[in-house]
């Protein structure tokens, strides 16, 4: 069948099913069909690139030329970028078809997708439950077969945690592997784009398109890019798996724990060895993250001032009123909370006590991982503390929502790659196995995910 037929198939599914999930903010049906037509012509002329004509979707944090890019916020509800993010450009160049933009927590701040200005996303496995966040739209859309794959971003777990809660595969690459140019910044030293798809094979194809060296992002690294698909079939013989004892403590649902333990055990049958390790500073990851991420967000979000672009309040009395009201009316509660926390942490009298301290803890966390990688190749554990929880059960208590990120934030603080692989069900809801590897080992993560699946 043609790309036009395939694209139409997904557009029809989105139209029929997405009212129940709310996983898309914008569906670009006409543009998608035009892209599909162009892809069919390229294929007819012999283009055999694997993504040519394949439909996919972008998280609404990636700027798309001529298509609204809201970042889940009222602040950018009227923002139509005049350019594409490098990631979007990479997919366009290969002839992929974009179905539209997926829903997300406002400015990617959240773990439940309930902070979106466009309303919560519902988990396709049980629509009374959250899909996780912040890339919940991408994960839910893939899980509900509304798109074969989607781009996403991960600052403290936003690819891996929704992938876990929606029963799909999500890869957070090494910091610097994927260009952040045109990806709306939340916390610049932690943000990284990556794919969500149904399995490792599809993630490998997505990752091949996303990974690139980009001079326009000064933190993007010029490091050789592996052939991810070629690595999928490598046998796991001799793989050394570390399981941190800190990952199985208080707060982890016991059924999730036994599902994860059984999944890890299965790698033994594929020739891997399992060893208990320690990441002594893991419990400090959430506190350090929730100082560093808000600090960086308070600086990044200062650009939304009602002047340059985005929301502007009505009839401002003067410039100060314009700033104040545009920001008070344009940002949601969670975003405001983070700006306040971040501004406080960076202020003159408190900088050393909070920000500087958090940066020191960050180094200790990274050192824990480096010590562990002296002994083992990869680290395995749960992605999330539980399966998908009920909508509305956490969004009234920010601290308990932050604690949900206990397994994912350390990876970002260290800049390491991590993956969440579907590994079973508890009471009919999916569970994700998280695997963390050393820098630039995306290929290894995809390989072991493929062998497991
Ligand atoms: N849940 C985390 C937060 O709220 C992570 C979000 C993310 O990775 N974008 O900050």
Boltz pocket constraint, residues with backbone or C-beta under 6 A from the ligand:
constraints:
  - pocket:
      binder: B
      contacts: [[A, 107], [A, 108], [A, 109], [A, 110], [A, 111], [A, 133], [A, 134], [A, 153], [A, 154], [A, 155], [A, 156], [A, 157], [A, 158], [A, 159], [A, 186], [A, 293], [A, 401], [A, 405]]
      max_distance: 6.0
